């Protein structure tokens, strides 16, 4: 085992003038983006402290000579007068964010703000499409506007919705509100679909001047409101397939389920070391295991063993291509839509107890304070001694008896030390709750309950975080003159200063405060806030808004660190059964440990972007399935009264989250008859114009369930006086 080497950075002797030109070039190449010193340092490949400090100095110099402007504290953008020399053309590419009205916004990395597209300038573009946009001359005081001139790639061609017949011609009315058009279906393309049925329709033609695209029915799902039909509809709506292609199934059938002794000799053998898995009770894919072995007094060897999916899924195979397209497993309320075929995810790769399994492992020698003394990475073979669920381990941690109690308590102590060190360093402790359902045999929700993370969850979480961080450091850290090789990072940017200010103002009105003088002060202040609100009615509201205040974590080859975790280097290595980026990381790590040269960053960045996009789609699908079940659960509760907290405000109404089951509905402002209410967006409230009655975020109200609409997945409440 190799001892961890101390990093040795060579002092950069590059003249300041060259640095100035390099920094300015970053802004010229990103004229519409607001950038901070971290992002600039990352683009320039700077990792040492001295160079980063120099970047700060240069930014101030460029601001003073009016080459750049400071938009928010620490965020800079190319000065408007420099735009002409930076932008020789007035076209950008981006992704369509379509609204129900038919207007759209183009999200593009080339600009720091979205491009507005009027309804009559969208052409045949639909939500999620990648497009080319012609920018109109910028008008003072107006958003950037443009016109879509070319569809570069379609986000999807299959749509789910309800069939509506007009004579012999059918129309698909899409479920997705971001699709503002109906799809016309000629009689010959109906395939026996009936009026009112849910179906999947493929667009086969859409001429430039036609109002509606032409489609054909590819699958009839069934009757709206049926549990299975609605879950399938959600998946199709977010572009997830309902089955695996035949080619992938054929490949999977040929994969051997056992490992020969000859094969095992190629790997480091951990089969004699105490090893366990800890997962949710209903889990079937066990992609991580932990081993523990005493080295000497107060010194332990901890192995984090991850299913070696790359051994079975070869790059470019049919299984690999399908895994890439899906990007991630999708966890709906009642089912898992796996990234890989079940033979792989639940059988061959799953680290089931008392079975020999191939792994890719991160092994650490650590003392009782969980300080890493030595580290090793490589391919292994393990045999898990026992499968635990979180509840079993939690009971032991809380003083109960059970198998391997001593080992579990040692692992828990180490994890707690890792956790304490992380928060002391500057990590933010986001406390999230998960809504679960108890379903009957037909999928109908009988009850809701809240799942909170406890020490057993944190035990696994901390060791996974350690493995992910150490793998990223191994590849990403600059050592001597050696340039870091291309890698897949999990990055998380600093929060937008404007959002942070608004959040501070919001919680200030609720009697809390947040200090923002420095990055570490922000983290400590957030953690103190979460401690203060723990167990209080307003906790979930504040935590949700806090999360929305933060930037979205994503995958990239361009490392800027992970703000929330306070890690300079971080990746995803620990879940290759259910996340494609982890599979990419395994392959890269395996190649680099074998001494192979760096891969092309240009080849891997699009893969990262696709993975980030599929992750977002999976999250939306999962939230939509929860929302559907919440609405279904409330169907027989019309007329009943509940207490809830205001979770959102809009110009249409007040959103209220019921305390006991976390179901959310809306009180329409038109039902507040005592006054005319208007939205005060800056202060997160609606206010009565005549009498000044206000309803603000976090207020506790008593509501009555007025209406439940299964098709729209929404509930209407009225205020109980």
Phi, psi and omega in degrees: 000131181276136176285147181295126180272144178285137180292138177234105182268132176277131181295132181280125181254016179298131180302149182299323182301322177293322177298316180302312180298320181294317179296315180297323179298324177300317179292321179297322179283344179228063192296333183260357183270143171265125187236145173256174186296328178297312181297320179293315178301320180296315180295330179271357179073028181264131181233343181277153186297319183298316180295319179297321178295323177296321177302319178300316179297316181297319178301319179292321177297315180295327177293317181295322179271010172066025172282329176229164176235147177268109182282308174232172181302115178082002180244123186239154179218152177303134180297142183306323182292346178269354186299320184302314181286339181273331187239097180282350182225164181242042176236144173225161172246150180188188183249139183281126169251094186274139176258164183299330181289344183104342174286165185214163172234141179257119177266117185224138176290348181281344181234154179270355174223161182284154178263126180278134178237118177293159184307319184279002180244011182273344182061228180258017181288148176231170183304130177091347180294146172270127189224163171257134186235132172272123181275133174280157176306135184291127176261134181299129179086359180245158174291159173294131180239160180195186180226134177286123184248345182203137173269112181277321175201144178275137175290327180196158175237349178258134182226147179249144180182196183252134179284130175234121183266136172233093190069232178270346181272136179254158174227139171263120175266105187298143173294324185287119182293343179278359175255097190276011181234156172266150180260121181280135181237110177298156182307320183292347181254007186284329178051046175068014175292139183253158179302131178091351180280152170277137181211161172257127183237136179258131174284125181248344180199141174205096180287158189305319187259002180282139180290319183241142172286161178256137182225176175223145179288127178252338178200134174264119184275323179133208186273131176303142181096339176292135186305309183294321179299316183291322178294318177296323179298318179299317180297311180297321181301330180255018171070031174257131182289154181269350180208168178266147178295153183301323181298321179291320179297320179296317178298316182297323181297334183274349183286130179286141181270348181244162180244129180282156178296327177299320179292319183298328182299342181278355188235154174291130190264117177249013186295338178266004182260140179304120186220137181220162168241147176228118186215170172301154184302324184266010182289146176238335178257109181258097186261359177221143177224158179233133175246155180220130177216133178284129178267311175199184183303123177064019176230131188229148169259118178246123178254130173254109189252122185244135180311129184274071184296326182296339176294326185260328183257103184276141181301130179090353178288167179298321178295318181295315180299319179292320177299318179296314181299317179288321176078328185196159168284150181245126184252092175278175184305319189243001186200159174247129173259099190287152174289323179248157179301150186301330178301324178278308188291323184256348186234285189297312184270337184294131185278068183285148183296147175063027176230138176290130182223140176278136183224163166247124194236149169244118187242130185233134167267121183224152176274182185295341176274004182068024174278130184281121180264322179217157178216153180211142179227135178172180182276141186220170168234134182231167171220104181296131180281329185198147173257125175249152164258167185299323183296321179297314181292320180298320179299320178293317180299324181277009173114357180282169177265159178174172180300138174057039184302315183299314181296318180296321180291325176296312178300319179295318179299316179297317179297319179296323177292320176299317182295315180298316180297323181295314180289326177296326181288331180136011176288152180259131184265084178283122178261112179243147176248152182241130178272125178241161181234143167265119185251150172276184185295341179261006179086005180282132181288125178266331183198160173242152175209158184256133177251123178247148177286138176231191185303323181297320176294318182294328179304308179293315183304314185294320179289327176292319177299318179299311180299315180299318181293314184292323176297316179296319178296320181303318183268323190274333183292134175282125180239112183066228181267359184284123178284132179301142179281157179301135183213166177259115181253153168260110187247154180213113185281166175296151179291150174298129185299322179295317178297320180295320178296316180296321178295318179300317179295320181297308181291335176299323178289345179258007176092013179243165178222159180222122178271137186230029184288333178206169182300315181291323178297319177301312181299310180298322181293320176299313181297320177296319178300313181297326175293319182295322185269353182305126179084353180270157185301323186277001188300313184294324179296311182296317181297319179296318179291324177300317179296318179293336178290329182285157172292162179272129176291146181207177179258142179197155171277348181263105186279125172238008181086177179240107186298310185297321179273347184061041175251132176286332179227129181205144178216182171243111184240343198261003182217058183288345176291328187238358178225125182293323178304324178297323177294320176298317180299316178302314182295315180296315181298317180299315180294317183290323176295333178275001177087013181285154183289166180293144175278170181282128176298322181297331179284326188268335181298317176299327177295321177296316181298318178297317180297319178297318181295317179293327175299315179297318179296319178297317178299317179296317179297317180297316179296321180295322179293322176295315180301317180299315182291326176296315179296317179298320179298328183271000184304319183266018182244017176298131182094344180279155183249143182217160170263142179209173179247143176293118184255350179188157176225147177213176179288349179263330185181187181248124178270132183235130176258119181294132186298315190283337183227002177063015175284138185244136174221183184233137169266110179293139180298335180292342177270358172269089192275353183282350182192172171263116186259141178234159181275126170255086189298321184295334183248015175053052183205163166246143187231138175286130186293320185272313189254350175078011175299132182237148173233115186239164180306131179095346179296143178267128181231158170255125184237161172240137178286116183267314186209145175232121182246105182294322183294318181273353181056048181215157180234141176253131177247159167235150180283132175269118184294000000 
